[in-house]
Amino acid sequence: MYPQLSLYIDGQFIHGGGRPEQDVLNPATNQPMARLPHATREDLDLALSSAQRAFETWRKTSPLERGKVLRKVAELARERAQDIGRNITLDQGKPLAEAVGEVVFCAEHAEWHAEEARRIYGRVIPARQEGVRQMVLREPIGVCAAFSPWNFPFNQAIRKICAALGAGCTIILKGPEDAPSAVVALAQLFHDAGLPAGCLNVVWGVPHEVSDYLMRSPIVRKISFTGSVQVGKQLAALAGSLMKRCTMELGGHAPVIVCDDAQIEAAADMLVGFKFRNAGQVCISPTRFYVQEGAYDKFVSRFLSRLQKVKVGDGLLPDTRMGPLAQARRVTAIAGFIDDAHQRGATILAGGTALGGEGNFYAPTVIADLPEDSRLMTEEPFGPVAGLVRFKTIEEVLVRANSLPFGLASYAFTTSSKNAAALSNGLQAGMVSINHFGMALAETPFGGIKDSGYGSEGGLETFDGYLNTKFVTQMD
């Protein structure tokens, strides 16, 4: 059964009490499964005060103690992955194997932050004068407000929670109201792992109302947001006006460049799986496919052949390889991209239509002969649609790939070390993968540039946004 949903404030799971509620729908059927309580103004005030109170103690705990909690969370996440994953499939839609894999994979994030918390080092700077000692200290910034999205509800939330807690901060998290079960499960994991009350608080509500209230509170000193460029810019502007630190992981429109000398069939096989993972609802999903002229026909043939094996259906069915879109509005949005491509004379090679039935199902879609100013080549589709175009030279394709304001992820396939160097150096993105997909690991930084945001989650950079730097100089 789908779980009861709740707020989690000051170590207590809270539901009912006459609070406003909203339906949570199964995207495979559009039928309601549960009611999600929204936080009242009093609930938000309690979350803020409890986070501030808990910070005064948690900031002084040993990194070893923080690490024990994070390691226990990793252990419990693996034990409960099947149940948590099933509920993610029910409210978000992705196939069960993907959902369970998301939970298991993310246990590593808890372990990584547990290890790196022990290595938040300061330093001693040699003085110019005898009797002077100069030190740099790294101290937790304070109470953090985090906002996580629906496409990877467990993954995106746990990254923010672990970074804040590992650094010695406390956190108030507003997760995705459309797919809330994973965040409620995370609250239960940290609760059962022994995290002190108030260190983690989970609230729900009308997104812009909750974010505005939390960000304007003088208690909150750091904001972390994953979501659209449009909303991210609004939140960053507000945070800037309040002089509050931000980590922004915003949208992308990732180019993938397939050179003549690439292993064409292997590249096509990998790209089909990666493109249509989570129905293309992935910020780092490859969306603009630039294929060099000599490889184009072979690549397209293989890509379409492999695409035929992608079975669309309810994520709980064992043979499903792509589930429904997460909301009905996503079906309408994808249809808009297809209509624009039709009007501009592009060729629909596969898909291009919504699928019948109760849920939000859309056929995996491939479009060729797209003009550079078409919507699909300029706007992030965030869905199961790939645009294929030809290119001639590396110099030309780099100009085209870098022409948009996005700069999150990019991909390239080549067997030439010269091409690989030119592409890795020339692509304007926070993350570049050559001949494979090697992003989003716990030990590697994840983040973008340009309109795709700033700051990184994961890797050695993971705590940078959660720490203040204090310089201390003392004379004997």
C-alpha atoms as one frame of an Amber mdcrd trajectory, in Angstrom:
protein
   0.000   0.000   0.000   1.093   3.571  -0.717   2.242   5.153   2.580   0.555
   7.806   4.663   2.114  11.184   3.904   3.157  13.729   6.499   5.202  16.723
   7.449   8.303  16.068   9.552   9.083  18.862  11.983  11.206  18.838  15.150
  11.454  15.050  15.077   7.691  14.487  14.723   5.650  13.158  11.801   2.617
  15.416  11.445  -0.544  14.930   9.365  -4.203  15.847   9.512  -5.207  18.487
  11.997  -7.388  20.303   9.499  -4.426  21.370   7.365  -4.937  22.052   3.650
  -4.281  18.899   1.605  -3.813  17.920  -2.018  -4.286  14.696  -3.933  -1.256
  12.685  -4.993  -1.948  10.984  -8.328  -0.543   7.840  -9.925   0.687   9.071
 -13.344  -0.007   5.649 -14.887  -3.728   5.961 -14.084  -4.244   9.583 -12.958
  -6.101   8.154  -9.970  -5.553   9.631  -6.478  -3.607   7.481  -4.015  -3.209
   9.696  -0.949  -3.618  13.158   0.482  -0.568  15.317   1.182  -0.820  17.827
   4.051   0.412  21.364   3.459   2.313  23.219   6.143   0.560  26.101   7.835
   2.358  29.322   8.710   2.676  27.977  12.244   4.245  24.768  10.914   6.841
  26.757   8.972   7.645  28.847  12.018   8.082  25.690  14.075  10.393  24.219
  11.424  12.488  27.383  11.439  12.757  27.620  15.212  13.518  23.915  15.648
  16.187  24.028  12.945  17.808  27.037  14.605  17.731  25.406  18.038  19.135
  22.134  16.691  21.906  23.973  14.829  23.387  25.303  18.046  24.068  21.717
  19.143  24.580  19.924  15.822  27.272  22.380  14.662  29.393  21.331  17.662
  29.105  17.575  17.108  32.113  15.654  15.909  32.203  14.833  12.197  32.592
  11.230  13.352  29.190  11.419  15.052  27.601  12.996  12.004  29.156  10.248
   9.920  27.617   7.534  12.066  24.135   8.885  11.324  24.841   9.127   7.591
  26.227   5.597   7.425  23.171   4.260   9.221  20.970   6.034   6.690  22.873
   4.294   3.890  22.378   0.920   5.554  18.657   1.479   6.076  18.184   2.818
   2.537  19.547  -0.410   1.064  17.330  -2.491   3.348  14.195  -0.559   2.383
  15.008   0.099  -1.273  12.312  -2.193  -2.686   9.491  -0.537  -0.746  10.755
   2.999  -1.289  11.316   2.294  -4.981   7.823   0.872  -5.448   6.301   4.017
  -4.003   8.463   6.195  -6.269   7.077   4.263  -9.239   3.546   4.798  -7.951
   3.774   8.580  -7.597   6.513   9.514 -10.107   6.024   6.859 -12.788   9.523
   5.588 -13.616  10.006   1.808 -14.053  10.469  -0.107 -10.814  14.040  -1.137
 -11.620  14.997   2.520 -12.140  13.256   3.580  -8.930  14.869   0.896  -6.783
  18.207   1.617  -8.445  17.872   5.295  -7.550  17.540   4.425  -3.853  20.372
   1.890  -3.811  22.690   4.179  -5.768  21.969   7.095  -3.445  23.041   5.161
  -0.371  26.557   5.938  -1.609  25.879   9.655  -1.251  25.240   9.208   2.464
  28.449   7.187   2.832  30.513   9.653   0.779  29.396  12.617   2.870  30.080
  10.630   6.033  33.686  10.179   4.896  34.235  13.694   3.558  32.812  15.310
   6.693  35.960  14.074   8.456  38.067  16.060   6.004  36.658  19.558   6.361
  40.060  21.046   7.015  41.247  24.542   7.831  44.859  25.590   7.487  47.674
  27.546   9.116  49.188  30.403   7.092  52.845  31.230   7.823  53.051  34.628
   9.499  55.264  37.536   8.551  56.020  38.370  12.158  57.271  36.320  15.076
  54.615  35.555  17.645  51.713  35.730  15.195  49.577  32.703  14.351  47.250
  32.866  11.325  44.523  30.282  10.869  41.698  29.623   8.413  38.650  27.886
   9.900  35.715  26.323   8.029  32.473  26.638   9.955  28.899  25.520   9.137
  26.865  28.328   7.617  23.670  27.708   9.626  20.094  26.751   8.796  19.568
  25.782   5.154  16.396  25.803   3.064  16.355  23.282   0.217  13.933  22.715
  -2.630  14.112  19.419  -4.530  12.340  18.267  -7.738  10.046  15.407  -8.725
  12.090  13.696 -11.446  14.566  12.068  -9.026  12.775  12.603  -5.729  15.101
  10.480  -3.579  18.350  11.365  -5.331  18.008  15.128  -5.382  16.777  15.371
  -1.804  19.399  13.132  -0.191  22.249  15.046  -1.842  21.110  18.272  -0.209
  20.360  16.702   3.169  23.699  14.895   3.411  25.727  17.947   2.373  24.003
  20.174   4.922  24.106  17.704   7.808  27.642  16.551   7.043  28.861  20.148
   7.156  27.223  20.673  10.547  24.221  22.639   9.269  20.547  21.904   9.805
  18.022  21.881   6.981  14.397  22.490   6.077  13.472  20.636   2.898  10.467
  21.252   0.686  10.204  18.284  -1.609   8.043  17.734  -4.697   4.326  17.656
  -3.943   3.700  15.558  -7.084   6.015  12.754  -5.922   6.362  13.047  -2.148
   6.804   9.475  -0.906  10.595   9.387  -1.344  11.121  12.482   0.815   8.813
  11.163   3.545  10.823   7.927   3.392  14.045   9.924   3.770  12.683  11.627
   6.861  11.920   8.183   8.295  15.419   6.952   7.429  17.115   9.833   9.241
  14.680   9.576  12.135  15.423   5.870  12.570  19.157   6.486  12.176  19.102
   8.660  15.292  19.350  12.159  13.844  18.509  14.643  16.614  15.153  16.394
  16.406  15.167  19.603  14.408  18.234  18.822  12.292  16.017  17.770   9.368
  12.551  19.178   8.760  10.272  18.344   5.802   7.463  20.660   4.744   4.971
  20.777   1.869   2.793  23.472   0.379   2.242  25.856  -2.507   5.829  26.075
  -3.826   6.226  29.831  -4.281   4.550  30.563  -0.947   6.762  28.151   1.019
   9.983  29.205  -0.704   9.273  32.910  -0.231   8.463  32.503   3.458  11.488
  30.351   4.262  13.944  32.424   2.258  12.855  35.692   3.821  13.329  34.359
   7.332  16.516  35.707   8.957  17.056  32.215  10.360  17.823  30.749   6.912
  21.372  31.419   5.708  21.717  29.082   2.713  19.429  28.058  -0.169  19.803
  25.012  -2.394  17.464  24.615  -5.367  17.150  22.098  -8.171  14.604  22.929
 -10.848  13.831  25.080 -13.853  15.919  28.020 -15.022  12.962  30.385 -14.749
  12.196  29.566 -11.109  15.886  29.332 -10.228  16.523  32.862 -11.460  13.647
  34.179  -9.361  14.931  32.440  -6.238  18.525  33.515  -6.914  17.397  37.129
  -7.297  15.556  36.976  -3.984  18.507  35.282  -2.280  20.850  37.915  -3.693
  18.696  40.722  -2.350  18.913  39.077   1.073  22.645  38.274   0.802  22.107
  34.547   1.227  24.349  31.861  -0.211  22.912  29.725  -3.038  23.516  26.489
  -4.848  21.502  26.420  -8.084  21.240  23.286 -10.230  18.956  24.382 -13.041
  17.768  23.088 -16.402  19.877  21.834 -19.272  19.618  21.131 -22.974  22.505
  18.730 -23.395  24.184  18.344 -26.772  25.563  14.961 -27.786  28.149  14.911
 -30.579  28.724  11.686 -32.528  31.796  11.854 -34.749  32.446   9.854 -37.917
  35.165   7.887 -36.146  33.004   6.890 -33.153  31.927   3.336 -32.416  28.560
   4.103 -33.978  26.478   1.108 -32.943  27.734   1.173 -29.367  27.048   4.898
 -29.156  23.506   4.481 -30.492  22.777   1.637 -28.070  23.982   3.632 -25.061
  22.166   6.775 -26.118  18.778   5.096 -26.529  18.944   3.795 -22.971  20.178
   7.077 -21.547  17.874   9.339 -23.553  14.656   7.559 -22.591  15.589   6.819
 -18.985  12.879   8.263 -16.730  10.954   9.136 -19.936  13.565  11.783 -20.735
  12.665  13.732 -17.591  16.298  14.204 -16.632  18.132  17.520 -16.465  21.263
  15.938 -17.962  19.373  13.964 -20.618  20.914  14.249 -24.111  18.456  16.214
 -26.232  20.297  17.782 -29.177  21.931  15.013 -31.233  24.633  16.282 -33.580
  25.817  13.437 -35.834  28.653  13.889 -38.314  27.654  13.397 -41.939  29.651
  10.221 -42.534  28.063   8.463 -39.545  24.550   9.884 -39.764  22.693   7.175
 -41.705  24.267   4.305 -39.776  23.627   5.994 -36.441  19.984   6.770 -37.222
  19.305   3.227 -38.410  20.773   1.684 -35.261  19.118   4.226 -32.961  15.666
   3.555 -34.408  16.218  -0.202 -34.294  17.095  -0.116 -30.614  14.229   2.246
 -29.897  11.737  -0.401 -30.967  12.723  -2.432 -27.896  11.693   0.350 -25.482
   8.332  -0.849 -24.188   6.162   1.872 -22.664   3.809   1.019 -19.823   3.038
   1.049 -16.123   6.318   1.178 -14.238   5.300  -1.744 -12.011   5.068  -4.154
 -14.961   8.258  -6.207 -15.347   8.711  -5.648 -19.091   8.261  -1.844 -18.963
  11.319   0.122 -20.041   9.741   3.583 -20.022   6.928   4.701 -17.747   4.465
   7.567 -18.043   5.326  11.223 -17.861   5.017  12.457 -14.299   2.089  14.826
 -14.892  -0.587  15.379 -17.519   0.875  18.835 -18.176   4.060  17.197 -19.419
   2.102  15.423 -22.167   0.746  18.775 -23.330   4.218  20.313 -23.200   5.793
  17.567 -25.331   2.959  17.828 -27.851   3.875  21.493 -28.252   7.418  20.589
 -29.310   6.083  18.088 -31.842   3.621  20.597 -33.322   6.410  23.153 -33.735
   8.604  20.559 -35.482   5.743  19.697 -37.881   5.211  23.335 -38.743   8.918
  23.785 -39.493   9.075  20.847 -41.890  10.988  18.429 -39.673  10.682  14.677
 -40.166   9.148  12.509 -37.425  11.139   9.262 -37.553   9.439   7.600 -34.565
   6.678   8.369 -32.101   5.251  11.848 -32.070   1.948  11.005 -30.387   0.449
  10.540 -26.961  -0.545   6.953 -26.228  -4.071   5.969 -25.331  -5.277   4.974
 -21.885  -5.753   6.651 -18.546  -2.170   7.629 -17.798   0.298  10.213 -19.050
   1.939   8.024 -21.686   3.826   9.434 -24.669   5.592   7.472 -27.377   9.406
   7.753 -27.487   9.965  10.277 -30.257  12.785  10.928 -32.724  12.766  13.961
 -35.025  15.198  14.731 -37.867  15.914  17.692 -40.144  15.253  20.270 -37.456
  16.127  23.918 -38.078  18.434  25.445 -35.487  15.755  27.882 -34.312  13.083
  25.226 -33.706  11.746  24.844 -30.186  13.316  21.414 -29.749  16.758  22.774
 -30.603  16.447  25.845 -28.369  14.210  24.918 -25.397  14.634  22.087 -22.910
  11.933  19.485 -23.728  12.262  17.483 -20.499  10.611  14.473 -22.064  11.036
  11.479 -24.382  11.980  13.315 -27.561  15.332  13.465 -29.365  16.267  15.832
 -32.189  18.797  14.626 -34.798  20.805  16.962 -37.048  23.955  16.603 -39.170
  27.272  18.426 -38.823  30.454  18.641 -40.881  33.386  19.765 -38.721  34.307
  19.834 -35.049  34.725  23.613 -35.175  31.238  24.033 -36.592  29.507  21.719
 -34.142  31.120  23.357 -31.139  29.663  26.708 -32.183  26.217  25.128 -32.549
  26.433  23.133 -29.326  27.521  26.196 -27.336  24.989  28.569 -28.893  22.375
  28.227 -26.130  22.461  29.776 -22.645  22.367  26.315 -21.035  25.561  24.732
 -19.696  24.812  21.705 -17.539  25.859  18.478 -19.300  27.271  17.515 -22.689
  28.354  14.298 -24.380  30.621  13.238 -27.216  31.566  10.001 -28.943  34.850
   9.644 -30.822  37.848   7.301 -31.004  40.209  10.167 -31.875  42.237  11.585
 -29.011  42.524  14.837 -30.977  38.747  15.126 -31.298  38.257  14.139 -27.671
  40.603  16.890 -26.510  38.982  19.494 -28.749  35.492  18.544 -27.574  36.299
  18.301 -23.856  38.066  21.667 -23.986  35.574  23.347 -26.293  32.203  22.320
 -24.868  30.790  24.968 -22.532  29.234  22.895 -19.770  29.762  22.055 -16.142
  30.068  18.364 -17.017  31.403  16.647 -20.138  31.261  12.883 -20.764  33.271
  11.293 -23.585  32.293   7.800 -24.874  30.211   6.920 -21.819  27.930   8.411
 -19.161  30.017   9.061 -16.066  28.125  11.775 -14.197  26.284  12.054 -10.878
  28.581   9.770  -8.881  28.944  10.592  -5.205  32.650  11.343  -5.587  32.267
  13.670  -8.602  30.992  17.272  -8.669  27.562  17.799 -10.210  26.604  21.261
 -11.422  26.360  23.620 -14.368  27.442  26.985 -15.738  25.674  29.843 -17.537
  21.876  29.628 -17.134  22.197  26.097 -15.774  23.253  27.459 -12.410  26.248
  27.573 -10.092  27.699  25.560  -7.273  28.286  21.812  -7.152  26.832  18.877
  -5.282  29.040  15.837  -4.757  32.780  15.385  -4.922  35.292  17.414  -2.932
  33.228  20.513  -3.711  30.136  19.167  -1.971  30.515  21.162   1.266  31.679
  24.464  -0.244  28.236  26.028  -0.242  27.534  25.011   3.364  30.625  26.425
   5.051  31.807  29.879   6.040  35.494  30.720   5.872  36.844  32.472   8.964
  40.334  33.933   9.174  41.812  34.180  12.702  45.072  35.999  13.431  46.495
  36.085  16.938  49.617  37.596  18.457  51.128  36.131  21.593
